[in-house]
Amino acid sequence: MPYRKFEEYNIEVTEDVKNNFSSIIESLGEDTTREGIVKTPERAAKAMQYLTSGYEMDPAAILKGAMFKEDYDDMVIVKNIELYSLCEHHMLPFFGKAHIAYIPNGHIVGLSKLPRIVDVFSRRLQVQERLTHDILECINTTLQPKGVAVVIEASHMCMMMRGVQKQNSTTTTSGFRGQFEKQETRNEFLKLISSNLD
């Protein structure tokens, strides 16, 4: 049986973005009829729709769909969540890891939903600072926990491939609400995301 790949894309958007990519590629001096390039505008159009698919998703609904009443009131941490996003300034990728913690206040959420929230906000044109804030506020507003913390560590291709060209630089952003604004709780979280629990 031959390989078949099923993907769903908005036909009108795909065609419009494809034509724009074709114009960009041609303006840069490339031959859009060359064998290796001829399908590139369509591939790029589909890739961009996927990479920005977070605009069509409701992160609060994702959390609400997996909230459960539970008396647990200690820290819950999901760390090393891979993230890939596009910088809104140059539309080049930045990538890294997110670490999320919250202290429940009568409700917990399915653990897989926290990485899903990271994906939703990452699949939009972003800056790392706003990405951190978006994730933090979504969890804080929807779950209404006793506290929430988000730390993101990322490398930015706009700094690595162009501009200052610093390949080993990383950027760390953080946000804290509720009990994580207390130094003791914050330090416990930072210690736990930094440790390897074998």
SVG drawing of the C-alpha trace seen along z (x, -y; Angstrom):
<svg xmlns="http://www.w3.org/2000/svg" viewBox="-14 -43 42 45">
<polyline fill="none" stroke="black" stroke-width="0.4" points="0.0,0.0 1.5,-3.4 2.3,-6.0 -0.5,-8.5 -0.3,-11.6 -3.5,-13.2 -3.4,-16.9 -6.1,-19.5 -5.4,-23.1 -7.6,-26.0 -7.5,-25.9 -7.9,-29.7 -5.3,-30.5 -2.9,-28.0 -3.2,-29.4 -2.8,-33.0 0.2,-32.3 1.7,-30.1 1.5,-32.9 3.2,-35.3 6.0,-32.8 6.5,-32.4 6.8,-36.1 9.3,-36.3 11.4,-33.5 11.5,-35.1 12.3,-38.5 15.3,-37.0 16.7,-35.8 15.7,-32.2 14.1,-30.4 10.6,-29.3 10.4,-26.8 13.5,-24.9 12.7,-21.3 13.8,-21.6 11.9,-24.9 8.7,-24.4 6.7,-22.9 8.4,-25.0 5.8,-27.8 3.0,-25.3 5.1,-23.4 6.0,-26.7 2.4,-27.8 1.3,-24.6 4.2,-24.8 3.3,-28.4 -0.3,-27.4 0.8,-24.6 3.4,-26.8 0.7,-29.5 -2.2,-27.1 -2.3,-28.3 -4.5,-31.3 -7.3,-28.8 -7.1,-27.1 -8.7,-28.0 -6.1,-27.3 -8.6,-27.9 -11.0,-25.4 -8.2,-22.8 -7.6,-23.3 -11.3,-23.3 -11.8,-20.1 -9.5,-18.2 -10.1,-19.8 -10.8,-17.5 -11.8,-18.2 -9.0,-17.1 -7.8,-18.0 -4.1,-17.8 -2.6,-21.2 1.2,-20.7 3.3,-21.8 2.7,-20.1 5.6,-20.5 5.9,-19.6 9.4,-20.4 11.4,-20.2 8.4,-20.8 9.9,-21.2 8.7,-24.3 9.2,-25.6 7.9,-29.1 8.5,-31.8 9.9,-35.2 7.5,-37.9 10.4,-40.3 12.2,-38.1 9.9,-35.1 12.8,-32.9 12.5,-30.0 13.2,-30.1 13.2,-26.9 13.8,-25.5 12.1,-24.2 9.3,-25.4 9.0,-24.5 5.5,-24.9 4.4,-24.5 1.1,-25.2 -0.3,-24.7 -3.9,-23.4 -6.8,-25.2 -9.4,-22.5 -8.8,-21.4 -6.0,-19.7 -5.6,-19.5 -4.6,-16.5 -0.8,-16.7 -0.8,-16.5 -2.8,-19.7 0.1,-21.9 2.3,-20.9 -0.7,-21.5 -1.0,-25.0 2.7,-25.6 2.0,-24.4 -1.0,-26.6 0.8,-29.8 4.0,-28.7 2.2,-28.2 1.7,-31.9 4.1,-34.7 5.7,-35.4 8.4,-37.0 9.6,-34.9 8.5,-37.4 4.9,-37.4 4.9,-33.6 5.9,-33.3 3.2,-35.7 0.5,-34.1 1.1,-30.6 1.2,-32.0 -2.0,-34.0 -3.9,-31.3 -3.2,-28.8 -3.7,-31.4 -7.0,-32.6 -8.5,-29.2 -7.4,-27.0 -7.3,-29.8 -4.6,-27.9 -2.9,-29.1 0.1,-29.8 1.6,-29.3 5.2,-29.6 6.6,-29.5 10.2,-29.5 11.2,-29.3 14.8,-28.8 15.2,-29.2 17.7,-29.8 16.8,-32.3 17.8,-31.7 17.6,-35.5 20.6,-35.8 22.4,-32.7 22.0,-33.0 22.1,-36.7 22.7,-39.9 25.2,-39.2 25.6,-35.6 26.0,-34.2 25.4,-30.5 25.7,-29.6 23.4,-32.2 20.2,-31.3 17.4,-33.5 15.6,-32.8 12.2,-34.4 10.1,-33.7 6.8,-34.6 5.3,-33.9 1.8,-34.4 0.3,-33.7 2.4,-31.6 5.3,-31.5 5.8,-35.2 7.1,-34.1 10.9,-33.6 10.8,-30.2 8.2,-28.6 9.9,-30.1 13.3,-28.8 11.8,-25.3 10.5,-25.4 13.7,-26.7 15.7,-24.0 13.4,-21.2 13.5,-22.2 17.3,-22.4 17.8,-19.0 17.9,-15.5 15.7,-13.3 17.1,-9.8"/>
</svg>
